[in-house]
Amino acid sequence: MFYKLSTPLILLGFSINAFAETPTVPGFDVSETWLNYTDGMDFQDRDGSLNTTSFELRSMLSKPLVPFTGLNIIPQFRYELTSLDFDGATSPLPFRDEDLHTLSLGLFALKTEESSPWVYGGFANMDLASDFQDIGGDDFTFDVAAFTGYRFSDRFTLAAGAAVININGDTQVFPIINFDWLISDKFRVGQYGPIFIAAYTPDDDWLVSVRGEPVGGIWNITDDGGESHSIDISSYQMGLYLSRRLTGQLWLSVGAGASFGNEIRLTEPNGDKIFAEDLETGLFGQIGLRLKAW
């Protein structure tokens, strides 16, 4: 479930940038699209492997809306297509190759005061995550998060909060601890919940970063008998990324690294387990375009 924390933590990036007179936090963008391929995730207890191909488009739907001074409201849209390719399995699996879709609508709220180092934020999100064969109530999930942060200096911000994931299903609550530290004008490091970023900016047009983040998803599917089940895939990807400014605030980013802690589960919508399998460490490659600011 940690991958679902990545979305509300984009809010933290905006809260930090609301104060900062420094380059934007790497990895937090107003719009992005990317393609990710992960290979070699072999099953630990049986023959076969899983390869995944993911395409994502994510964007803020507008510049921040300001109903009154100090309050920013930011709507967001996300679409992701994840293709599962099971290869070489010699024993029956309760899965087949699937194309899984996620449509998300989110709303951020961010409260700051110019004279105060405190910042407050909240987030609400709705996901439609499905194979799109038979859409029903089990295909929708709802998440909320809230945090408060304190800017100790121009270079260090600390924040904490909590996220409630899958309110209408297998509900889980996670704490969120975040920090952002601008070590120098060229080096920055931060822990944004489960996301870790260490970045180096040699000049205004290049960015080199080491990034670790949870990936995966949970989707509702309909089996051949018409029964509703959930596929839950979780991984943590750690990689090296190189980004180049193309023009203005538009950047091209490429990255590669390892995907570990991989697991695939088939569950009932309420979380009861039907099947679970750990997967070996795999390798991933990613390419994308990022718009860092309007």
C-alpha positions as CSV (number, residue, x, y, z in Angstrom):
1,M,0.0,0.0,0.0
2,F,3.0,2.4,0.4
3,Y,2.7,3.3,-3.3
4,K,-0.6,5.0,-2.6
5,L,1.2,7.4,-0.3
6,S,3.2,8.8,-3.2
7,T,0.3,10.8,-4.6
8,P,-0.6,12.8,-1.4
9,L,3.1,13.6,-0.8
10,I,3.2,15.7,-4.0
11,L,1.4,18.1,-1.8
12,L,4.4,18.3,0.4
13,G,6.5,19.3,-2.6
14,F,4.2,22.2,-3.2
15,S,4.2,23.3,0.4
16,I,8.0,23.4,0.4
17,N,8.1,25.3,-2.9
18,A,5.6,27.7,-1.5
19,F,8.3,28.9,0.8
20,A,11.5,28.2,-1.1
21,E,13.6,30.7,-3.0
22,T,15.6,27.7,-4.4
23,P,15.1,25.3,-7.3
24,T,12.0,23.1,-7.1
25,V,12.1,19.9,-5.2
26,P,13.2,17.2,-7.7
27,G,10.5,14.7,-8.6
28,F,7.6,17.0,-7.7
29,D,6.1,18.3,-11.0
30,V,2.9,20.1,-12.0
31,S,2.6,17.7,-15.0
32,E,4.5,14.5,-16.1
33,T,4.2,11.5,-18.3
34,W,6.5,8.5,-18.3
35,L,7.0,4.9,-19.4
36,N,8.4,2.3,-17.1
37,Y,9.4,-1.3,-17.9
38,T,10.4,-3.8,-15.2
39,D,11.8,-7.2,-16.1
40,G,13.1,-10.3,-14.3
41,M,10.8,-10.5,-11.3
42,D,11.0,-14.3,-10.9
43,F,8.6,-16.1,-8.6
44,Q,10.4,-17.3,-5.4
45,D,8.5,-20.5,-4.8
46,R,7.6,-21.6,-8.3
47,D,8.7,-21.4,-12.0
48,G,7.8,-18.3,-13.9
49,S,8.3,-14.5,-13.7
50,L,6.4,-11.3,-14.0
51,N,7.3,-8.4,-16.3
52,T,5.4,-5.1,-16.1
53,T,5.0,-2.1,-18.4
54,S,3.5,1.0,-17.0
55,F,2.5,4.3,-18.7
56,E,1.4,7.2,-16.6
57,L,0.0,10.7,-17.3
58,R,-0.4,13.0,-14.3
59,S,-1.2,16.7,-14.2
60,M,-2.5,19.4,-12.0
61,L,-5.7,20.6,-13.6
62,S,-5.1,24.2,-13.0
63,K,-2.8,26.6,-11.2
64,P,-3.6,26.8,-7.5
65,L,-7.0,28.2,-6.7
66,V,-7.0,30.8,-4.0
67,P,-10.4,31.3,-2.4
68,F,-8.8,33.6,0.3
69,T,-5.2,34.6,1.2
70,G,-3.0,31.8,2.3
71,L,-5.3,28.9,1.2
72,N,-4.3,27.1,-2.1
73,I,-6.5,24.4,-3.6
74,I,-5.0,22.3,-6.3
75,P,-7.0,19.7,-8.4
76,Q,-5.1,16.8,-9.9
77,F,-5.8,14.1,-12.6
78,R,-3.9,10.9,-13.1
79,Y,-4.2,8.0,-15.6
80,E,-2.1,4.9,-15.5
81,L,-2.0,1.8,-17.7
82,T,-0.2,-1.2,-16.2
83,S,0.3,-4.3,-18.4
84,L,1.2,-7.6,-16.6
85,D,3.1,-10.3,-18.6
86,F,3.5,-13.6,-16.8
87,D,6.2,-15.7,-18.4
88,G,7.3,-19.4,-18.0
89,A,4.9,-20.5,-15.3
90,T,4.7,-24.3,-15.2
91,S,2.1,-24.5,-12.4
92,P,-1.3,-23.0,-12.5
93,L,-1.6,-19.4,-11.4
94,P,-4.9,-17.6,-10.5
95,F,-3.7,-14.8,-12.9
96,R,-3.4,-14.2,-16.6
97,D,-1.9,-11.4,-18.6
98,E,-3.9,-8.3,-17.8
99,D,-4.1,-4.7,-18.9
100,L,-5.1,-2.7,-15.8
101,H,-6.2,0.9,-15.7
102,T,-6.3,3.6,-13.0
103,L,-8.1,6.9,-13.2
104,S,-7.7,9.2,-10.3
105,L,-9.1,12.6,-9.3
106,G,-7.5,14.3,-6.3
107,L,-7.9,17.6,-4.5
108,F,-5.1,19.2,-2.4
109,A,-5.6,22.0,0.2
110,L,-2.6,23.9,1.4
111,K,-2.7,26.6,4.1
112,T,0.3,29.0,4.7
113,E,0.9,32.4,6.2
114,E,3.6,34.7,5.0
115,S,4.6,35.6,8.6
116,S,4.5,32.1,10.0
117,P,6.9,29.1,9.4
118,W,4.0,26.7,9.8
119,V,2.2,25.0,6.9
120,Y,-0.9,22.8,6.9
121,G,-2.2,20.5,4.2
122,G,-4.8,18.0,3.3
123,F,-5.7,15.7,0.4
124,A,-8.7,13.7,-0.8
125,N,-8.5,11.2,-3.7
126,M,-10.8,8.9,-5.6
127,D,-9.4,6.0,-7.7
128,L,-11.2,4.0,-10.4
129,A,-8.8,1.0,-10.7
130,S,-10.1,-1.8,-12.8
131,D,-9.6,-4.2,-15.8
132,F,-12.7,-2.3,-17.2
133,Q,-14.5,-5.5,-17.8
134,D,-17.3,-5.0,-15.3
135,I,-17.2,-1.7,-13.4
136,G,-18.9,-1.7,-10.0
137,G,-18.5,-0.4,-6.5
138,D,-15.4,-2.6,-5.8
139,D,-13.5,-0.7,-8.6
140,F,-13.6,2.6,-6.6
141,T,-11.3,3.4,-3.6
142,F,-11.0,6.6,-1.6
143,D,-8.0,8.0,0.3
144,V,-7.4,11.0,2.6
145,A,-4.3,12.5,4.1
146,A,-3.3,15.4,6.3
147,F,-0.1,16.9,7.6
148,T,1.5,19.9,9.2
149,G,5.0,21.1,8.6
150,Y,7.5,23.6,10.0
151,R,10.2,25.5,8.2
152,F,13.2,25.7,10.5
153,S,15.2,27.7,8.1
154,D,15.4,28.6,4.4
155,R,17.1,25.2,3.9
156,F,15.3,22.8,6.2
157,T,11.7,21.8,6.5
158,L,10.1,19.0,8.6
159,A,6.6,17.7,8.3
160,A,4.5,14.9,9.7
161,G,1.0,13.6,9.2
162,A,-1.1,10.5,8.4
163,A,-2.8,8.9,5.4
164,V,-5.9,6.7,5.5
165,I,-5.9,4.4,2.4
166,N,-8.9,2.5,0.9
167,I,-11.5,3.9,3.2
168,N,-14.3,1.8,1.6
169,G,-12.3,-1.4,1.4
170,D,-9.3,-2.9,3.1
171,T,-8.7,0.3,5.2
172,Q,-5.2,1.0,6.4
173,V,-3.7,4.0,8.3
174,F,0.0,5.1,7.7
175,P,2.1,7.7,9.5
176,I,3.9,10.2,7.2
177,I,7.3,11.7,8.2
178,N,9.0,14.1,5.8
179,F,12.0,16.3,5.7
180,D,13.6,18.5,3.0
181,W,17.2,19.6,3.4
182,L,18.9,21.9,0.9
183,I,22.5,21.2,1.8
184,S,23.9,23.7,-0.7
185,D,22.8,25.4,-3.9
186,K,23.7,22.2,-5.7
187,F,22.9,19.4,-3.3
188,R,19.4,18.5,-1.9
189,V,18.2,15.5,0.1
190,G,14.7,14.6,1.3
191,Q,12.5,11.9,2.7
192,Y,8.9,12.4,1.7
193,G,7.1,9.6,3.4
194,P,8.3,6.4,1.5
195,I,10.0,8.5,-1.2
196,F,13.7,9.2,-0.9
197,I,15.5,11.7,-3.2
198,A,19.1,12.9,-3.2
199,A,19.8,15.3,-6.0
200,Y,22.7,17.2,-7.5
201,T,22.2,20.1,-9.9
202,P,25.5,21.0,-11.6
203,D,23.9,23.8,-13.5
204,D,20.5,25.2,-14.5
205,D,20.0,22.6,-17.3
206,W,21.0,19.3,-15.7
207,L,19.8,17.3,-12.7
208,V,21.2,14.1,-11.4
209,S,19.4,12.2,-8.7
210,V,19.1,9.0,-6.7
211,R,15.5,8.2,-6.1
212,G,13.7,5.5,-4.2
213,E,9.9,5.2,-4.3
214,P,7.1,2.6,-3.9
215,V,5.4,1.5,-7.1
216,G,2.5,-0.8,-7.9
217,G,-1.2,-0.6,-7.5
218,I,-4.4,-2.4,-6.5
219,W,-7.0,-3.1,-9.1
220,N,-10.4,-4.8,-9.1
221,I,-10.8,-7.5,-11.7
222,T,-13.7,-9.8,-12.7
223,D,-12.7,-13.5,-13.1
224,D,-14.1,-15.9,-15.7
225,G,-16.9,-16.9,-13.2
226,G,-18.0,-13.3,-12.8
227,E,-16.5,-13.0,-9.2
228,S,-14.8,-9.8,-8.0
229,H,-11.2,-9.9,-6.9
230,S,-8.4,-7.5,-6.3
231,I,-4.8,-7.7,-7.7
232,D,-2.3,-6.0,-5.4
233,I,1.2,-5.5,-6.7
234,S,3.8,-3.8,-4.5
235,S,7.5,-3.0,-5.2
236,Y,10.1,-0.5,-4.2
237,Q,12.3,0.9,-7.0
238,M,15.7,2.5,-6.3
239,G,17.5,4.1,-9.3
240,L,19.7,6.7,-10.8
241,Y,18.0,9.4,-12.9
242,L,19.4,12.0,-15.3
243,S,17.3,14.9,-16.3
244,R,17.9,17.6,-19.0
245,R,16.0,20.8,-19.5
246,L,14.6,20.8,-23.0
247,T,13.0,24.3,-22.9
248,G,11.6,26.5,-20.2
249,Q,10.4,24.3,-17.4
250,L,10.0,21.2,-19.6
251,W,12.5,18.4,-18.8
252,L,13.4,15.0,-20.2
253,S,14.2,12.4,-17.6
254,V,15.7,8.9,-17.9
255,G,16.4,6.4,-15.2
256,A,17.3,2.8,-14.4
257,G,17.8,0.7,-11.3
258,A,16.5,-2.2,-9.2
259,S,13.0,-3.2,-8.2
260,F,12.9,-5.1,-4.9
261,G,10.5,-6.1,-2.2
262,N,8.3,-7.3,-5.0
263,E,5.0,-9.0,-4.1
264,I,1.8,-9.9,-6.0
265,R,-1.4,-10.8,-4.2
266,L,-4.9,-11.8,-5.2
267,T,-7.5,-10.9,-2.5
268,E,-11.1,-10.4,-1.9
269,P,-12.2,-6.7,-2.0
270,N,-12.2,-6.7,1.8
271,G,-8.5,-7.8,1.9
272,D,-8.9,-11.5,2.6
273,K,-6.0,-13.3,0.9
274,I,-6.6,-15.8,-1.9
275,F,-3.0,-16.0,-3.2
276,A,0.3,-14.3,-2.4
277,E,3.8,-14.7,-3.9
278,D,7.0,-12.9,-3.3
279,L,9.1,-12.1,-6.4
280,E,12.9,-11.8,-6.9
281,T,14.6,-8.5,-7.5
282,G,14.1,-7.2,-11.0
283,L,15.5,-4.4,-13.1
284,F,13.7,-1.4,-14.4
285,G,14.2,1.4,-17.0
286,Q,12.1,4.6,-17.2
287,I,11.8,7.6,-19.6
288,G,9.6,10.6,-19.1
289,L,8.8,14.2,-19.7
290,R,8.3,16.5,-16.7
291,L,6.9,20.0,-16.5
292,K,8.3,21.4,-13.3
293,A,6.4,24.7,-13.1
294,W,3.8,26.7,-14.9
